[in-house]
Amino acid sequence: MTLTDFTCPGLVIPRLRGHDAASIIQELSQVLQREKRVEDLLPFYHAALNREYMASTDIAAGMALPHARLAALKELTFALGRSDEPLVWSAKSYRAVQLIFLIAVPATDSTQYLSLISALSRLAKNARLMEKLRTARDTCQMMEVMKQVELRTSAGTGAAPKGTPC
């Protein structure tokens, strides 16, 4: 399994329009709803935004990992957005981010979620892949980069949702 097993090209935005956490979480929430990964937009958006305001999810590698855990979610998935310019994600941390992974987590999932977070952490530490993700020309190139990041799973955790190829 790779990162692409939890997303699809329709969930990748190579050029975000938003310039702050609230507008970007809204933009990414809307694509999750459009791709039928999130049924009810407002509860998901509010949960992700409230979680972000409690504690910022930005990390030193120039990524932010906002997320929401809700009972109504059927499968673990994420939307990825890239900002043309680094932006300050949180007034509390002042770290600049360019890549935002909005993660939708079913309330009963913990194993796959931890595997996904672990894979995103490994991605953040891989300077070569991070640069490729920042400079990819389009959605397909971004998907190709994410395909190179494998998830470490233990036997018996069940199958991941299948991403849609470019």
C-alpha positions as semicolon CSV with decimal commas, in nm:
position;residue;x (nm);y (nm);z (nm)
1;M;0,000;0,000;0,000
2;T;0,113;0,354;-0,073
3;L;-0,023;0,701;0,000
4;T;-0,217;0,686;-0,326
5;D;-0,438;0,410;-0,181
6;F;-0,602;0,676;0,037
7;T;-0,664;0,946;-0,222
8;C;-0,733;0,994;-0,593
9;P;-0,654;1,260;-0,856
10;G;-0,985;1,434;-0,785
11;L;-0,865;1,494;-0,427
12;V;-0,541;1,667;-0,528
13;I;-0,530;2,043;-0,583
14;P;-0,193;2,154;-0,727
15;R;-0,282;2,525;-0,688
16;L;-0,484;2,616;-0,381
17;R;-0,682;2,939;-0,394
18;G;-0,692;2,990;-0,016
19;H;-0,432;3,182;0,181
20;D;-0,508;3,074;0,538
21;A;-0,597;2,759;0,730
22;A;-0,974;2,820;0,731
23;S;-1,008;2,882;0,357
24;I;-0,776;2,593;0,266
25;I;-0,956;2,348;0,495
26;Q;-1,282;2,461;0,333
27;E;-1,141;2,417;-0,019
28;L;-1,009;2,068;0,059
29;S;-1,331;1,972;0,242
30;Q;-1,529;2,063;-0,068
31;V;-1,326;1,827;-0,288
32;L;-1,370;1,550;-0,030
33;Q;-1,746;1,603;-0,056
34;R;-1,740;1,632;-0,436
35;E;-1,555;1,298;-0,458
36;K;-1,810;1,145;-0,216
37;R;-1,554;1,078;0,058
38;V;-1,739;1,310;0,300
39;E;-2,119;1,314;0,287
40;D;-2,198;1,615;0,503
41;L;-1,959;1,905;0,442
42;L;-2,031;2,136;0,737
43;P;-1,982;1,890;1,025
44;F;-1,656;1,770;0,872
45;Y;-1,531;2,122;0,798
46;H;-1,617;2,245;1,147
47;A;-1,456;1,942;1,313
48;A;-1,133;1,986;1,113
49;L;-1,123;2,360;1,172
50;N;-1,195;2,328;1,546
51;R;-0,926;2,061;1,577
52;E;-0,680;2,290;1,399
53;Y;-0,758;2,583;1,627
54;M;-0,701;2,367;1,937
55;A;-0,354;2,265;1,820
56;S;-0,190;2,347;1,491
57;T;-0,094;2,049;1,276
58;D;0,188;2,218;1,088
59;I;0,522;2,040;1,090
60;A;0,872;2,165;1,023
61;A;0,892;2,013;0,674
62;G;0,648;2,269;0,534
63;M;0,344;2,047;0,567
64;A;0,021;2,071;0,763
65;L;-0,190;1,768;0,852
66;P;-0,535;1,894;0,954
67;H;-0,781;1,616;1,024
68;A;-1,122;1,530;1,161
69;R;-1,248;1,206;1,313
70;L;-1,623;1,149;1,267
71;A;-1,858;0,852;1,301
72;A;-2,022;0,933;0,966
73;L;-1,701;0,874;0,771
74;K;-1,684;0,536;0,601
75;E;-1,319;0,519;0,497
76;L;-0,985;0,678;0,577
77;T;-0,895;0,922;0,302
78;F;-0,718;1,251;0,241
79;A;-0,715;1,549;0,008
80;L;-0,387;1,720;-0,076
81;G;-0,348;2,083;-0,165
82;R;-0,037;2,276;-0,261
83;S;0,007;2,649;-0,222
84;D;0,216;2,832;-0,483
85;E;0,384;3,028;-0,206
86;P;0,463;2,914;0,148
87;L;0,206;3,053;0,389
88;V;0,191;3,090;0,765
89;W;-0,042;2,814;0,876
90;S;-0,092;2,911;1,238
91;A;-0,051;3,229;1,437
92;K;0,074;3,009;1,720
93;S;0,370;2,856;1,536
94;Y;0,464;3,093;1,251
95;R;0,586;2,797;1,042
96;A;0,542;2,830;0,668
97;V;0,365;2,545;0,490
98;Q;0,312;2,471;0,126
99;L;0,159;2,121;0,133
100;I;-0,164;2,054;0,321
101;F;-0,302;1,702;0,371
102;L;-0,663;1,717;0,499
103;I;-0,736;1,375;0,649
104;A;-1,085;1,231;0,700
105;V;-1,076;0,963;0,971
106;P;-1,361;0,725;1,057
107;A;-1,430;0,728;1,432
108;T;-1,348;0,359;1,466
109;D;-1,019;0,368;1,274
110;S;-0,689;0,392;1,454
111;T;-0,458;0,137;1,292
112;Q;-0,472;0,262;0,932
113;Y;-0,473;0,624;1,051
114;L;-0,148;0,570;1,243
115;S;0,006;0,397;0,940
116;L;-0,095;0,691;0,721
117;I;0,048;0,948;0,966
118;S;0,369;0,745;0,986
119;A;0,398;0,741;0,605
120;L;0,339;1,117;0,588
121;S;0,608;1,166;0,852
122;R;0,852;0,961;0,643
123;L;0,760;1,169;0,338
124;A;0,833;1,488;0,534
125;K;1,182;1,358;0,615
126;N;1,262;1,271;0,252
127;A;1,399;1,595;0,103
128;R;1,408;1,454;-0,252
129;L;1,042;1,349;-0,253
130;M;0,932;1,669;-0,080
131;E;1,103;1,876;-0,349
132;K;0,939;1,666;-0,622
133;L;0,599;1,717;-0,458
134;R;0,656;2,094;-0,432
135;T;0,766;2,125;-0,796
136;A;0,534;1,872;-0,965
137;R;0,366;2,027;-1,268
138;D;0,026;1,871;-1,215
139;T;-0,194;1,629;-1,024
140;C;-0,056;1,321;-1,202
141;Q;0,303;1,408;-1,109
142;M;0,195;1,467;-0,749
143;M;0,024;1,124;-0,748
144;E;0,343;0,966;-0,886
145;V;0,543;1,110;-0,596
146;M;0,291;0,984;-0,340
147;K;0,300;0,639;-0,502
148;Q;0,663;0,615;-0,388
149;V;0,569;0,640;-0,018
150;E;0,472;0,300;0,118
151;L;0,263;0,240;0,427
152;R;0,386;-0,005;0,684
153;T;0,093;-0,216;0,792
154;S;0,059;-0,518;1,012
155;A;-0,125;-0,826;0,889
156;G;-0,497;-0,834;0,943
157;T;-0,567;-0,460;0,930
158;G;-0,792;-0,493;0,629
159;A;-0,760;-0,353;0,282
160;A;-0,720;0,012;0,214
161;P;-0,947;0,196;-0,026
162;K;-0,806;0,196;-0,377
163;G;-0,700;0,528;-0,524
164;T;-0,787;0,618;-0,880
165;P;-0,490;0,623;-1,121
166;C;-0,412;0,919;-1,347
